[in-house]
């Protein structure tokens, strides 16, 4: 009899398992995939650490979280400075003075602010009602049309006019010549890949892979006093209130017989005609010097059962459905829910770790 059955060997499950084990508890970790690490898993191709489920850049302002994750891996000094490609025109992201200079030829922040303000006034938006109006109110029409509209509508499969305004609020806008996407104090990529972190967290803990919780639910739950569930909360409850909606991704990964394909780790393609949203060139995360390179094109798609759920669609309808599942979860005494799928919320990695540490503290104390 284990103290905890942990469903999912991603970041939340691994942190919980590690911390529970440090407190003298026994854990069994299961995952339906054939590897640990969840979506942060990296695999080696041509000597390059490939982010199998999309690019992951660790960043946080919390020294506590940074010190914690550095227990399990050393980090390099990678700084996320993505580019935007609009029909062959290259712009810096996040939107900053380099972007504004390329668009309008301005060199001073006041000039850029004036142009944006003029475009906002011309659009006549007083109170933004959707993503399109919110984006224009933040950066004006030029940037919206070239660098936001096409990318966003590909990403979400919906018109920007039908998307909630809060989605765009995560996008930084700066009036400095700073290409660093994140303002966080700590940032980097684990040397040797993210799976090293999970391996070190789960060292000495019982792990079973290729195990689908829902195929052996009763037998597996009977192995432990409590279950820690990191999967889809609606699936746990048999979709009784309906299916929560997500956007998914399809990845096309290629090995290229050249040492450098695009000169940057992340390039977003912001026009509507290019079918993928971005290309990841993985070696640049690690300053690789290999003779070959590996690139991944990301194609957004509507989620359906059997696909990986990536981005929750937190509109009013889905929020109402989730609240009903959350009410059920809050009444559980032998099940702990955690992670992005159980919380129906988009999390960065540092947020998942923080949630797991808070959960373990609530469950078992310091």
N, C-alpha and C positions, 0 to 999 in steps of 0.2 A: 504494500500500500504506500503510494507516494503522497506527499503533502499536497503537491500541485501538479495537475496536468496542464501543460501550457500549449495551446493550440496556435501554432505559428512561430517559426524560427527567425522572424525579422527582428528589428531593433527593439520593439517593445517587449516581445517575448524573451529575447536574449538578456536584456537588462533585468527584467523581473526574475528570470531563472538564476542569473548570477547573484543578485542581491539576496534572494531567498536562500540560496545555497550558502552564502556567506553567513547567514543567520541560523544555520544548522538545519534548514528544511531540505527535504528531498523533492526533486523535480523530474518529471518526464516531459520532454519537449517533442512535439510531433509537427510535421509539415508535409503537405501534400506534394510539394515539389521534391526534386531529387537533390536539392542542395539547401544549405542553411543561408540565412542572410536576407530573405525576402527580396524586396525590390532594390536593396542596396548591394546586391550580390555583384561581384566582378569576376570575370573569367579571363584567363590568359589566352591571347591569340597573337602569334608572331612576336612573343615577348612583350606584348602590350596588354595592360589591364583594361579590359573592355567593360564598360558599365552596361550590363546586359539589359536592364530595364529602364534605360534613360539616364541622363547625366545627373550626378549627385555631387554637389559642392557643399562641404560642411562649413557652416558659419554660425557664429553666436556672439552675443554680447556678454554672456554669462561666463565668468571665470570658473565658477563651480562646474558647469557643464564641460567647458574646454579642458579643465584639469582632469575631469572624470574620463572623458573619451581618450585622452592621451595616456591613460593607464594601459590601454589595450593596443595602441599603435602610435608610431611616430608620424607626424604630419609634415608635408612639404609646405612651401610658401605660395602655392597656387592662388592667384587672385582672379575672380571671375570677371572677365571683360568681354562680354559677347558682342557680336557685330550683327547688324541688320543688312540684308541684301534685298533691295527693292529694284527688281528688273535690271540688275547689274550695277546699281548705285549702292555704295557701301556707306553705312552710317554707324556711329558709335551708339552702343547701349550701355547703361541707361541714358535717357535723353539728357544731354549736357551741352556745354558750350561748343564742344567739337561737333555735335549733331547740328546745333543751330547755325554754326559757321558754314557747314557743308550745305545746309538748306538755303540760307539767306545771305551768307557772306558777312554776317555780323561778327564783331570781335569782343564787344563788351556786354556784360549781363543786362544792362539797362536797355540796350537795343533789342535783345531777344525778348525781354519781358514786354516791351512796347508792342512788338509784332504779335505776340500771343494775345495780349489784351485786346488789340484791334480785331483780331479774328474772333475772339470770344464775343465781343460786342456785335460784330456783324452777324454772328450766328443767332443772336437774340435769346440765348439760353439763360433763364433766371434761376430756375430750380431744376437740376438734372433729374430726369425721370428714368433713364436707362443708361447702359454703358456708353453708347454713342455720345449722348449729351454730356455725360460726366467726363469722357475723354476730351471732348472739344473744350469744355470749361477748364480743363487742366492745362492743355498744351496747344489749343488752337486747331484749325481745320487742316493745315498742311501736314503736320505730324500725324494727325489722326488718319488722314486719307492714305498716306504713304507707309506708315510704320505701325499702325494699330489695327485698322479696319480689316484688312485681308487676313492677317495673322490670327486675329481674335475669332473671326467668323469660321476660319478653318478649324481652329482649336476646339471650338464649342459646337460647331455644326448648326449654328443659329445666327440669325441677323443680330448685329450689335444692338439694334433697337429693341430686341426681345430679351436681352440679357440684363441682369440686375447691375446697377451702377457700381456696387462695392467690389466687383471683380477687378476693376482697373485700379483700385486704390493701392494695391501692392506695388504698382509700377513706380520706380523712383524718377523724379524730375529734379535736375540740379542745374544751377547757374554757375557752375565751376567747370574747369577743364579736367574732370575726373572720370575716368572710364571704369572705375571699380563699381560693379553692380551693387555690391552690398556695402553698407556702412558699418557693419559689425566689426568689433575690435579683433575678433579671432576668425581666421579663415584658412582653409587648406584642404588637401586631399591626403588620405592615409597612404603612406608609403607601403607598397605591396598590395593595395586594394582593400576595399571595405570588408571583404569576407574575412580578412585577418582579424578585424575587431570582433566579429561574431564568433569566430573560432576560439579566440582567447576568452571571450565571455562564457562560452559553453564548454570549455575544457573540463573534463571530468564529470560532466552532466549527461545523463542518459538522453540520447536523441534518436528518434526514429523518423526516417524520411520515407517518401512515397506512401504516406499514410493519410487517407482522407477521413477526417473526423466524422463526417456525416455518413460514411459507409459503415462505421463501427461505433456509432455514438454511445450507445448504452454500455458496451464492453469497455470502451476507453474511459468514459467518465467514472466507471466503477473502480478504476485503478488508482484514483486519487480522492483525497478528502474535498478538494476544491478544484474547479476548472478556471483557468485564465484564458479567455477567448479573445483572439485578435482578428478574427475574420469578419465577414459581413453580418451585421447585427440582424438584418431582415432575414437572412438565410437561417440564422440560429433559431428564429421563431417561426420558421416555415413560411415566411412571406405572408403572414396572416393579415397584415394591414396593407399589403401591396409591396411592390418591388421598388426599392430606392434606385434612382437613376444615376449613371456615371457616364463619363467619357472614357474611352479606352484608347490605346495606341497600338499601332503595328510598326515593328522595327525591321528595316532591311539593312543588314550589316554586310559590308564587303571588305575584303582584303585587297588593297591596291599596291601594285608593283612600283611604288614611288615612295620617297621618304617624307613628302609633305604635300598634302592635297589642297588645304584651304588656308593654312597659316594661322589658324585659331581653333581653340577647342570647340567653341559654340558659334554657329552662324544661323541666325533666324532668317527665314525667307518670308517677307511680309506682304508680297503680292498675292492676289487671290488665285492666280493661274497656276503657280507652282503647287503641286499636290501635297508636298510635305511641308511641315512647319519649320523644321530645322535640320541641320546636319551636324553631327557630333564627330570630331576627329579626336579619338581617345588618347593618342600618345601625348597630346599637348597638355593634358592634365598632369602628366608626370615628367614633362620636359624630355620626352623620349627622343632618342637618336637612332632608332632602329632603321634598317634599310627600307622596310615596307611600312605601310600605314593601314589603319583600320578605321573606316567611317561608317556611321549609322544614320540613315534617313528615318525620320519620325513622321508617321502618317496618323493623324487623329481619326477616330472612328467612333460611332455610337456603340456603347457597351451592350452586350447581350450575354446571357449565361454561357459559360465556357471561355469567355474572354477575361482578361485581367482588368478589374476596375481601378482606374487611376484617379480621376478627378470627380468628386461628388458634385452634382448639380444642385446647389443649395438654393433653389428657388422656393417660393412659398409652398407649392404643392409637396415637394420632397421634404421640406422642413417640418410640415405638419405630420407627414408619415413617420419621420424619424422620432418626433416627440412621443408618439404612441409606443414605439419600440423602446425608447428610453425609459418610459414609465414602467414597462415590464422589467427592464434590466435593473432599475433601482430597487425593485422588490426582491431581487434574487439574494439569497444568503450564501449559496455555495458556488456562485459564478461571478468572476470579475471580468469586466469588459475593458479593453484598452486598445490604443492604436487608431490609425486613421479610418479603417473600415468599421470598427466597432463604434467609433465616435462620429462617423459620417462627416468627417472634417478633413480638409487638406492640412497636413502637418509638414513642416520642415523637420529635418532629422534631429536638431537640438530640441525641438518641441516634443518629439516622441520620447526622447531620453528623459526630458524633464517630467513628462507625464508619468512615465514608468517609475521614476524615482519617488514622485509624490504618491503614487499608488502603493508602492511597497512600504513606504513610511506609514501610510494610513493603515495598511494591513498588518504590518509587523513591528512598526516603530523603528527608531534609529538602530 
